[in-house]
Amino acid sequence: MISGEDWDLICRRLKESDRQAFERLFRLQRNDLLKYVYSIVRNATVSHDLVQDVFVAIWELRQRLDPEQPLKAYLYRMARNRAYRYLRDERLHDQKHQLISREAAGDPPAPNDIEHRVDGALLSTLLQTWLYDLPARQREALVLSRFHNLSHREIASVMGLSSRTVNVHIMRALERLQKRAESFEPALTRP
C-alpha cells in the first residue's frame, strides 16, 4: 500500500524520468489495474494490452504529470478510458461486420435497430459539424444541391455564379467531406 506522500514522491521522480520510480509504480499498480480493466472488458489478453498501454502512456506523459494531482486516480482514469474505448470500438467493429454480412446475404439492415439509430445520430452530428467547417460558398452550394434539391443552374442563379463555378464548389465540398470521413473511419475500427 502506498501512502499519499509516497504517491507524491513517485510522481515527482517520474517527472524527472526516474526509471526506478516507474518500475516501482508498475510493480505496485499493475495487478490492481489488470483486475480493474478485466472487470470491464472480461478478456485477460486485452486487459494486459490495455494496462501495458496505460504504463507506456504514463512514461510518455511523465514530464507533464502534476504532483499535486492524485497519480493513482489518473492511472485508473486512463485505464477506464482505454477499456471503454476498446469496448466501443469492438461494438462498432461488430456492427460494421454484421452490416457487411447482412448486405452480402442480401438482407437489408434493420431500420429499427437502436444501435444503428445511435450511430446514425453520431454521424448526423459529425456531418453537421463538418458542413459548418466548409468554406461558406462551398457549404451553401452543397446544401442547396443536396438538401434542397436545386439544380446547378438554380444554385448559380441563387448565388450569382456560373453553373461551372457551382459545380467546382460542390466538388470541392464533397472532397473535403470525404477526407473528413476517411480520417474518421480508422477511429471506428481501431483494434
VEXLUMKE-944712 format. One record per atom (N, C-alpha, C, CB): z, x, y; residue number from 1. Coordinates in steps of 0.1 Angstrom, whole numbers, plus 5000, padded with zeros to 4 digits. Glycine has a CB too. Layout:
BEGIN
REC     z     x     y   nr
REC     Z     X     Y  NUM
...
//
This chain:
BEGIN
REC     z     x     y   nr
REC  5000  5008  4988    1
REC  5000  5000  5000    1
REC  5000  5009  5012    1
REC  5012  4990  5000    1
REC  4991  5006  5022    2
REC  4990  5014  5034    2
REC  4997  5007  5045    2
REC  4975  5016  5038    2
REC  5006  5014  5052    3
REC  5013  5008  5064    3
REC  5003  5008  5076    3
REC  5025  5017  5067    3
REC  5008  5001  5086    4
REC  5000  4999  5098    4
REC  4996  5013  5105    4
REC  5007  4990  5108    4
REC  5006  5021  5105    5
REC  5004  5035  5111    5
REC  4994  5043  5102    5
REC  5018  5042  5112    5
REC  4995  5041  5089    6
REC  4985  5048  5081    6
REC  4971  5043  5083    6
REC  4989  5046  5066    6
REC  4969  5030  5085    7
REC  4956  5025  5088    7
REC  4951  5031  5101    7
REC  4957  5009  5089    7
REC  4959  5032  5111    8
REC  4955  5038  5124    8
REC  4951  5052  5122    8
REC  4967  5037  5134    8
REC  4959  5059  5114    9
REC  4956  5074  5112    9
REC  4943  5075  5104    9
REC  4967  5080  5104    9
REC  4941  5067  5094   10
REC  4928  5068  5087   10
REC  4916  5065  5096   10
REC  4928  5058  5075   10
REC  4918  5055  5104   11
REC  4907  5051  5113   11
REC  4904  5062  5123   11
REC  4911  5038  5121   11
REC  4915  5068  5129   12
REC  4913  5080  5138   12
REC  4906  5091  5131   12
REC  4926  5084  5144   12
REC  4910  5094  5119   13
REC  4904  5105  5111   13
REC  4890  5102  5108   13
REC  4913  5108  5099   13
REC  4887  5090  5104   14
REC  4873  5086  5101   14
REC  4864  5088  5113   14
REC  4872  5071  5097   14
REC  4869  5085  5125   15
REC  4862  5087  5138   15
REC  4858  5101  5140   15
REC  4870  5082  5150   15
REC  4867  5110  5134   16
REC  4864  5124  5136   16
REC  4856  5130  5124   16
REC  4878  5132  5137   16
REC  4851  5121  5116   17
REC  4842  5124  5104   17
REC  4850  5132  5093   17
REC  4831  5133  5108   17
REC  4863  5128  5091   18
REC  4871  5135  5081   18
REC  4868  5128  5068   18
REC  4887  5133  5085   18
REC  4862  5136  5059   19
REC  4858  5131  5046   19
REC  4870  5128  5037   19
REC  4849  5141  5039   19
REC  4881  5135  5038   20
REC  4893  5132  5030   20
REC  4898  5118  5034   20
REC  4903  5143  5032   20
REC  4898  5115  5047   21
REC  4903  5102  5051   21
REC  4893  5091  5045   21
REC  4903  5100  5066   21
REC  4880  5094  5045   22
REC  4871  5084  5039   22
REC  4873  5083  5024   22
REC  4856  5089  5042   22
REC  4876  5094  5017   23
REC  4878  5093  5003   23
REC  4891  5086  5000   23
REC  4879  5107  4997   23
REC  4901  5088  5008   24
REC  4914  5080  5007   24
REC  4912  5065  5009   24
REC  4925  5085  5016   24
REC  4905  5062  5019   25
REC  4902  5048  5022   25
REC  4894  5042  5010   25
REC  4893  5046  5035   25
REC  4884  5049  5005   26
REC  4876  5044  4993   26
REC  4885  5042  4981   26
REC  4865  5054  4990   26
REC  4894  5052  4978   27
REC  4903  5050  4966   27
REC  4912  5039  4968   27
REC  4910  5063  4964   27
REC  4918  5037  4980   28
REC  4928  5027  4982   28
REC  4922  5013  4983   28
REC  4935  5030  4995   28
REC  4910  5011  4988   29
REC  4905  4998  4990   29
REC  4893  4993  4981   29
REC  4900  4997  5004   29
REC  4887  5002  4974   30
REC  4876  4999  4966   30
REC  4878  4988  4956   30
REC  4871  5011  4958   30
REC  4889  4989  4948   31
REC  4892  4979  4938   31
REC  4895  4965  4944   31
REC  4903  4983  4929   31
REC  4903  4965  4955   32
REC  4906  4952  4961   32
REC  4893  4946  4967   32
REC  4916  4954  4972   32
REC  4884  4954  4973   33
REC  4872  4948  4978   33
REC  4863  4944  4967   33
REC  4865  4959  4986   33
REC  4863  4951  4956   34
REC  4855  4946  4944   34
REC  4859  4933  4939   34
REC  4856  4957  4933   34
REC  4872  4931  4938   35
REC  4878  4918  4934   35
REC  4874  4907  4943   35
REC  4893  4919  4932   35
REC  4875  4910  4956   36
REC  4872  4900  4967   36
REC  4857  4896  4966   36
REC  4876  4906  4980   36
REC  4849  4906  4966   37
REC  4834  4903  4966   37
REC  4830  4896  4953   37
REC  4826  4916  4967   37
REC  4836  4900  4942   38
REC  4833  4894  4929   38
REC  4838  4879  4929   38
REC  4841  4901  4917   38
REC  4848  4876  4936   39
REC  4853  4862  4937   39
REC  4842  4853  4945   39
REC  4866  4861  4944   39
REC  4834  4860  4952   40
REC  4823  4853  4960   40
REC  4810  4852  4952   40
REC  4821  4859  4973   40
REC  4806  4864  4947   41
REC  4792  4864  4941   41
REC  4792  4862  4926   41
REC  4786  4877  4944   41
REC  4804  4864  4919   42
REC  4805  4863  4905   42
REC  4795  4871  4897   42
REC  4803  4848  4901   42
REC  4793  4883  4901   43
REC  4784  4893  4894   43
REC  4790  4907  4897   43
REC  4769  4891  4899   43
REC  4794  4913  4886   44
REC  4800  4926  4887   44
REC  4791  4937  4893   44
REC  4806  4931  4874   44
REC  4779  4937  4888   45
REC  4769  4947  4893   45
REC  4766  4945  4908   45
REC  4756  4946  4885   45
REC  4764  4933  4912   46
REC  4761  4930  4926   46
REC  4774  4934  4934   46
REC  4757  4915  4928   46
REC  4786  4930  4929   47
REC  4798  4933  4936   47
REC  4799  4948  4939   47
REC  4810  4929  4928   47
REC  4796  4956  4929   48
REC  4797  4971  4930   48
REC  4787  4976  4941   48
REC  4794  4978  4917   48
REC  4775  4970  4941   49
REC  4765  4974  4951   49
REC  4769  4970  4965   49
REC  4751  4967  4947   49
REC  4774  4958  4966   50
REC  4778  4954  4980   50
REC  4790  4962  4985   50
REC  4781  4939  4979   50
REC  4799  4965  4977   51
REC  4811  4972  4981   51
REC  4806  4987  4985   51
REC  4822  4973  4970   51
REC  4797  4992  4977   52
REC  4792  5005  4980   52
REC  4785  5005  4994   52
REC  4781  5009  4969   52
REC  4778  4994  4996   53
REC  4771  4992  5009   53
REC  4781  4992  5021   53
REC  4762  4980  5009   53
REC  4792  4986  5018   54
REC  4803  4985  5028   54
REC  4808  4999  5032   54
REC  4815  4976  5024   54
REC  4810  5007  5022   55
REC  4816  5020  5024   55
REC  4805  5029  5031   55
REC  4821  5026  5011   55
REC  4793  5028  5027   56
REC  4782  5035  5034   56
REC  4782  5031  5048   56
REC  4768  5033  5027   56
REC  4782  5018  5051   57
REC  4782  5013  5065   57
REC  4794  5019  5073   57
REC  4781  4998  5065   57
REC  4806  5018  5067   58
REC  4818  5024  5074   58
REC  4816  5038  5078   58
REC  4830  5022  5065   58
REC  4810  5046  5068   59
REC  4808  5060  5072   59
REC  4798  5061  5083   59
REC  4803  5068  5059   59
REC  4787  5053  5082   60
REC  4777  5054  5093   60
REC  4782  5049  5106   60
REC  4765  5046  5088   60
REC  4791  5040  5106   61
REC  4797  5035  5118   61
REC  4810  5042  5123   61
REC  4800  5020  5117   61
REC  4814  5052  5116   62
REC  4827  5058  5118   62
REC  4830  5061  5132   62
REC  4829  5070  5109   62
REC  4820  5066  5140   63
REC  4823  5071  5153   63
REC  4825  5059  5163   63
REC  4811  5080  5158   63
REC  4821  5047  5159   64
REC  4822  5036  5168   64
REC  4835  5027  5164   64
REC  4810  5027  5167   64
REC  4842  5032  5154   65
REC  4854  5024  5150   65
REC  4864  5025  5161   65
REC  4860  5030  5137   65
REC  4872  5014  5163   66
REC  4882  5013  5173   66
REC  4895  5013  5166   66
REC  4880  5000  5181   66
REC  4903  5024  5167   67
REC  4916  5024  5160   67
REC  4926  5013  5164   67
REC  4923  5037  5163   67
REC  4923  5006  5175   68
REC  4931  4995  5180   68
REC  4928  4982  5172   68
REC  4929  4993  5195   68
REC  4917  4982  5165   69
REC  4913  4970  5157   69
REC  4916  4973  5143   69
REC  4897  4968  5159   69
REC  4921  4963  5135   70
REC  4925  4965  5121   70
REC  4914  4968  5112   70
REC  4932  4952  5116   70
REC  4914  4981  5107   71
REC  4903  4986  5098   71
REC  4902  4978  5085   71
REC  4906  5000  5095   71
REC  4913  4974  5080   72
REC  4913  4966  5067   72
REC  4906  4953  5069   72
REC  4928  4963  5062   72
REC  4909  4946  5080   73
REC  4902  4933  5083   73
REC  4887  4935  5085   73
REC  4908  4926  5095   73
REC  4884  4946  5091   74
REC  4870  4950  5094   74
REC  4863  4952  5080   74
REC  4869  4962  5103   74
REC  4869  4959  5071   75
REC  4863  4961  5058   75
REC  4861  4948  5051   75
REC  4873  4970  5049   75
REC  4871  4939  5051   76
REC  4869  4927  5044   76
REC  4859  4918  5050   76
REC  4883  4919  5044   76
REC  4858  4918  5064   77
REC  4848  4910  5071   77
REC  4834  4915  5067   77
REC  4850  4911  5086   77
REC  4832  4929  5066   78
REC  4819  4934  5062   78
REC  4816  4930  5048   78
REC  4820  4950  5063   78
REC  4826  4931  5039   79
REC  4823  4927  5025   79
REC  4820  4913  5024   79
REC  4836  4930  5017   79
REC  4827  4904  5031   80
REC  4824  4890  5031   80
REC  4810  4887  5036   80
REC  4835  4882  5039   80
REC  4807  4893  5047   81
REC  4793  4890  5053   81
REC  4782  4895  5043   81
REC  4792  4898  5066   81
REC  4784  4906  5037   82
REC  4774  4911  5027   82
REC  4773  4901  5015   82
REC  4777  4925  5023   82
REC  4785  4897  5011   83
REC  4785  4888  4999   83
REC  4778  4875  5002   83
REC  4799  4885  4994   83
REC  4781  4869  5013   84
REC  4775  4856  5017   84
REC  4760  4858  5020   84
REC  4782  4850  5029   84
REC  4757  4869  5026   85
REC  4742  4872  5029   85
REC  4735  4873  5016   85
REC  4741  4885  5038   85
REC  4741  4880  5006   86
REC  4735  4881  4993   86
REC  4733  4867  4987   86
REC  4744  4890  4983   86
REC  4743  4859  4987   87
REC  4742  4845  4981   87
REC  4731  4837  4988   87
REC  4755  4838  4982   87
REC  4730  4838  5002   88
REC  4720  4831  5009   88
REC  4706  4836  5005   88
REC  4722  4833  5024   88
REC  4705  4849  5005   89
REC  4692  4855  5001   89
REC  4687  4851  4987   89
REC  4692  4870  5003   89
REC  4697  4851  4978   90
REC  4694  4847  4964   90
REC  4690  4832  4964   90
REC  4706  4849  4955   90
REC  4697  4824  4971   91
REC  4693  4810  4971   91
REC  4679  4808  4977   91
REC  4703  4802  4980   91
REC  4676  4815  4988   92
REC  4663  4814  4994   92
REC  4652  4819  4984   92
REC  4662  4821  5007   92
REC  4655  4830  4977   93
REC  4646  4836  4968   93
REC  4643  4826  4956   93
REC  4651  4849  4962   93
REC  4654  4820  4951   94
REC  4653  4810  4941   94
REC  4645  4798  4945   94
REC  4666  4805  4936   94
REC  4647  4793  4958   95
REC  4640  4782  4963   95
REC  4625  4785  4964   95
REC  4645  4778  4977   95
REC  4622  4797  4969   96
REC  4608  4801  4970   96
REC  4601  4802  4956   96
REC  4607  4815  4977   96
REC  4609  4808  4946   97
REC  4603  4809  4933   97
REC  4601  4795  4927   97
REC  4613  4816  4924   97
REC  4610  4785  4929   98
REC  4609  4772  4924   98
REC  4597  4765  4931   98
REC  4621  4763  4927   98
REC  4595  4767  4944   99
REC  4584  4761  4951   99
REC  4571  4767  4945   99
REC  4585  4764  4966   99
REC  4570  4780  4943  100
REC  4558  4786  4937  100
REC  4555  4780  4923  100
REC  4559  4801  4937  100
REC  4566  4779  4915  101
REC  4564  4774  4902  101
REC  4559  4759  4902  101
REC  4578  4774  4894  101
REC  4565  4751  4911  102
REC  4560  4737  4912  102
REC  4546  4737  4916  102
REC  4569  4730  4922  102
REC  4542  4745  4926  103
REC  4528  4745  4931  103
REC  4519  4749  4919  103
REC  4526  4754  4943  103
REC  4523  4759  4912  104
REC  4515  4764  4901  104
REC  4513  4754  4890  104
REC  4521  4777  4895  104
REC  4523  4745  4888  105
REC  4523  4735  4878  105
REC  4516  4722  4884  105
REC  4537  4731  4874  105
REC  4513  4723  4897  106
REC  4506  4711  4903  106
REC  4516  4701  4908  106
REC  4497  4705  4893  106
REC  4529  4704  4908  107
REC  4539  4694  4913  107
REC  4541  4696  4928  107
REC  4552  4695  4905  107
REC  4541  4686  4936  108
REC  4544  4688  4950  108
REC  4559  4690  4952  108
REC  4539  4675  4958  108
REC  4563  4697  4962  109
REC  4577  4699  4965  109
REC  4584  4686  4967  109
REC  4579  4709  4976  109
REC  4596  4685  4963  110
REC  4604  4673  4965  110
REC  4607  4671  4980  110
REC  4617  4673  4957  110
REC  4602  4661  4987  111
REC  4604  4660  5001  111
REC  4618  4656  5005  111
REC  4595  4649  5007  111
REC  4626  4650  4996  112
REC  4639  4646  5000  112
REC  4650  4657  4996  112
REC  4643  4633  4993  112
REC  4645  4668  4991  113
REC  4654  4679  4988  113
REC  4662  4684  5000  113
REC  4646  4691  4981  113
REC  4675  4683  5000  114
REC  4683  4686  5011  114
REC  4681  4701  5015  114
REC  4698  4684  5008  114
REC  4680  4710  5006  115
REC  4678  4724  5010  115
REC  4665  4726  5017  115
REC  4679  4733  4997  115
REC  4655  4719  5013  116
REC  4642  4720  5020  116
REC  4643  4715  5034  116
REC  4631  4712  5012  116
REC  4651  4704  5036  117
REC  4653  4699  5049  117
REC  4660  4709  5058  117
REC  4660  4686  5049  117
REC  4671  4716  5052  118
REC  4678  4726  5060  118
REC  4669  4737  5063  118
REC  4690  4730  5051  118
REC  4661  4742  5053  119
REC  4652  4753  5056  119
REC  4642  4749  5066  119
REC  4646  4758  5043  119
REC  4637  4737  5065  120
REC  4627  4732  5075  120
REC  4633  4731  5089  120
REC  4623  4718  5071  120
REC  4646  4728  5090  121
REC  4652  4727  5103  121
REC  4654  4741  5109  121
REC  4666  4721  5102  121
REC  4657  4751  5100  122
REC  4658  4765  5105  122
REC  4644  4770  5110  122
REC  4663  4774  5093  122
REC  4634  4767  5102  123
REC  4621  4772  5106  123
REC  4616  4765  5118  123
REC  4611  4769  5094  123
REC  4619  4752  5120  124
REC  4616  4745  5132  124
REC  4623  4751  5144  124
REC  4620  4730  5131  124
REC  4635  4754  5143  125
REC  4642  4761  5154  125
REC  4636  4774  5157  125
REC  4657  4762  5150  125
REC  4633  4782  5147  126
REC  4627  4795  5149  126
REC  4613  4794  5156  126
REC  4625  4803  5136  126
REC  4606  4784  5152  127
REC  4592  4782  5158  127
REC  4594  4778  5172  127
REC  4585  4771  5150  127
REC  4603  4770  5176  128
REC  4606  4766  5190  128
REC  4609  4778  5198  128
REC  4617  4756  5191  128
REC  4618  4787  5192  129
REC  4622  4799  5199  129
REC  4610  4808  5201  129
REC  4633  4806  5192  129
REC  4602  4810  5190  130
REC  4590  4819  5191  130
REC  4580  4813  5201  130
REC  4584  4820  5177  130
REC  4578  4800  5201  131
REC  4569  4794  5211  131
REC  4573  4797  5225  131
REC  4568  4779  5208  131
REC  4586  4796  5227  132
REC  4592  4798  5241  132
REC  4589  4812  5245  132
REC  4607  4794  5241  132
REC  4590  4822  5236  133
REC  4588  4836  5239  133
REC  4573  4840  5241  133
REC  4593  4844  5227  133
REC  4564  4831  5239  134
REC  4550  4834  5241  134
REC  4547  4834  5256  134
REC  4541  4823  5235  134
REC  4537  4842  5261  135
REC  4533  4841  5275  135
REC  4530  4827  5278  135
REC  4521  4851  5278  135
REC  4532  4823  5290  136
REC  4531  4809  5295  136
REC  4517  4803  5292  136
REC  4534  4808  5309  136
REC  4506  4810  5295  137
REC  4493  4804  5292  137
REC  4490  4803  5278  137
REC  4482  4813  5299  137
REC  4494  4812  5270  138
REC  4492  4811  5255  138
REC  4500  4799  5249  138
REC  4496  4824  5248  138
REC  4512  4798  5254  139
REC  4521  4787  5249  139
REC  4515  4774  5253  139
REC  4535  4788  5255  139
REC  4511  4773  5265  140
REC  4505  4760  5270  140
REC  4493  4756  5262  140
REC  4502  4761  5285  140
REC  4484  4766  5260  141
REC  4471  4763  5253  141
REC  4474  4759  5238  141
REC  4462  4775  5253  141
REC  4483  4766  5232  142
REC  4487  4763  5218  142
REC  4493  4750  5217  142
REC  4496  4774  5212  142
REC  4503  4746  5225  143
REC  4510  4734  5225  143
REC  4500  4722  5227  143
REC  4521  4733  5235  143
REC  4491  4724  5237  144
REC  4481  4713  5239  144
REC  4472  4711  5227  144
REC  4473  4716  5252  144
REC  4468  4722  5221  145
REC  4459  4722  5209  145
REC  4466  4716  5197  145
REC  4454  4736  5206  145
REC  4478  4722  5193  146
REC  4484  4719  5180  146
REC  4493  4707  5181  146
REC  4491  4731  5176  146
REC  4500  4705  5192  147
REC  4510  4694  5192  147
REC  4505  4681  5199  147
REC  4522  4699  5199  147
REC  4494  4683  5208  148
REC  4489  4672  5215  148
REC  4474  4669  5211  148
REC  4489  4674  5230  148
REC  4469  4677  5202  149
REC  4456  4675  5196  149
REC  4444  4674  5206  149
REC  4456  4662  5188  149
REC  4445  4682  5217  150
REC  4434  4682  5226  150
REC  4424  4692  5221  150
REC  4440  4686  5240  150
REC  4411  4690  5225  151
REC  4401  4699  5221  151
REC  4401  4711  5231  151
REC  4387  4692  5221  151
REC  4394  4721  5227  152
REC  4393  4733  5236  152
REC  4388  4729  5250  152
REC  4385  4744  5230  152
REC  4378  4720  5250  153
REC  4372  4716  5263  153
REC  4382  4708  5271  153
REC  4359  4707  5260  153
REC  4390  4700  5264  154
REC  4400  4692  5272  154
REC  4411  4701  5277  154
REC  4406  4681  5262  154
REC  4415  4711  5269  155
REC  4425  4721  5273  155
REC  4420  4729  5285  155
REC  4429  4730  5262  155
REC  4407  4733  5284  156
REC  4401  4740  5295  156
REC  4401  4732  5308  156
REC  4386  4744  5292  156
REC  4399  4719  5307  157
REC  4399  4711  5319  157
REC  4414  4710  5324  157
REC  4394  4697  5315  157
REC  4423  4708  5316  158
REC  4437  4707  5320  158
REC  4442  4720  5326  158
REC  4446  4704  5308  158
REC  4438  4731  5321  159
REC  4444  4744  5325  159
REC  4435  4751  5336  159
REC  4445  4753  5314  159
REC  4423  4745  5338  160
REC  4414  4751  5348  160
REC  4408  4764  5343  160
REC  4421  4753  5361  160
REC  4405  4765  5330  161
REC  4399  4777  5324  161
REC  4386  4773  5317  161
REC  4409  4783  5314  161
REC  4379  4784  5312  162
REC  4368  4781  5303  162
REC  4372  4778  5289  162
REC  4357  4793  5304  162
REC  4364  4772  5281  163
REC  4367  4769  5267  163
REC  4369  4782  5260  163
REC  4356  4761  5260  163
REC  4362  4792  5263  164
REC  4363  4805  5256  164
REC  4376  4812  5259  164
REC  4351  4815  5261  164
REC  4381  4811  5272  165
REC  4394  4816  5275  165
REC  4405  4809  5268  165
REC  4396  4816  5291  165
REC  4404  4796  5267  166
REC  4414  4788  5260  166
REC  4414  4793  5245  166
REC  4410  4773  5260  166
REC  4403  4795  5239  167
REC  4402  4800  5225  167
REC  4409  4813  5224  167
REC  4387  4801  5221  167
REC  4407  4822  5234  168
REC  4414  4835  5233  168
REC  4429  4833  5234  168
REC  4408  4844  5245  168
REC  4433  4825  5243  169
REC  4448  4823  5244  169
REC  4454  4817  5231  169
REC  4451  4813  5256  169
REC  4447  4808  5225  170
REC  4452  4802  5213  170
REC  4452  4812  5202  170
REC  4443  4790  5209  170
REC  4441  4820  5201  171
REC  4441  4830  5190  171
REC  4452  4841  5192  171
REC  4427  4837  5190  171
REC  4454  4845  5204  172
REC  4465  4855  5207  172
REC  4479  4849  5204  172
REC  4464  4860  5221  172
REC  4481  4836  5207  173
REC  4493  4830  5205  173
REC  4496  4829  5189  173
REC  4494  4816  5211  173
REC  4485  4825  5182  174
REC  4487  4824  5168  174
REC  4489  4838  5161  174
REC  4474  4818  5161  174
REC  4483  4848  5166  175
REC  4485  4862  5161  175
REC  4500  4866  5164  175
REC  4476  4872  5168  175
REC  4505  4863  5175  176
REC  4519  4866  5178  176
REC  4528  4859  5169  176
REC  4522  4863  5193  176
REC  4526  4846  5167  177
REC  4534  4838  5159  177
REC  4534  4843  5144  177
REC  4531  4823  5159  177
REC  4522  4847  5140  178
REC  4520  4852  5126  178
REC  4528  4865  5125  178
REC  4505  4854  5123  178
REC  4528  4874  5134  179
REC  4535  4886  5134  179
REC  4550  4883  5133  179
REC  4532  4895  5146  179
REC  4555  4874  5141  180
REC  4569  4870  5141  180
REC  4573  4865  5127  180
REC  4572  4859  5152  180
REC  4564  4856  5122  181
REC  4567  4850  5109  181
REC  4567  4861  5098  181
REC  4557  4839  5105  181
REC  4558  4870  5098  182
REC  4558  4881  5088  182
REC  4570  4890  5089  182
REC  4545  4889  5090  182
REC  4574  4892  5101  183
REC  4586  4901  5103  183
REC  4599  4893  5098  183
REC  4588  4906  5117  183
REC  4598  4880  5099  184
REC  4610  4872  5094  184
REC  4610  4871  5079  184
REC  4609  4858  5100  184
REC  4599  4870  5072  185
REC  4597  4868  5058  185
REC  4605  4878  5050  185
REC  4583  4868  5054  185
REC  4604  4891  5052  186
REC  4612  4900  5044  186
REC  4627  4898  5044  186
REC  4610  4915  5048  186
REC  4632  4893  5055  187
REC  4647  4890  5056  187
REC  4650  4878  5046  187
REC  4651  4886  5070  187
REC  4641  4870  5043  188
REC  4644  4858  5034  188
REC  4644  4863  5020  188
REC  4634  4847  5036  188
REC  4636  4873  5016  189
REC  4635  4877  5002  189
REC  4641  4891  4999  189
REC  4621  4877  4998  189
REC  4649  4896  5009  190
REC  4655  4909  5006  190
REC  4665  4908  4994  190
REC  4663  4913  5019  190
REC  4664  4918  4985  191
REC  4673  4918  4973  191
REC  4687  4921  4977  191
REC  4668  4927  4963  191
//
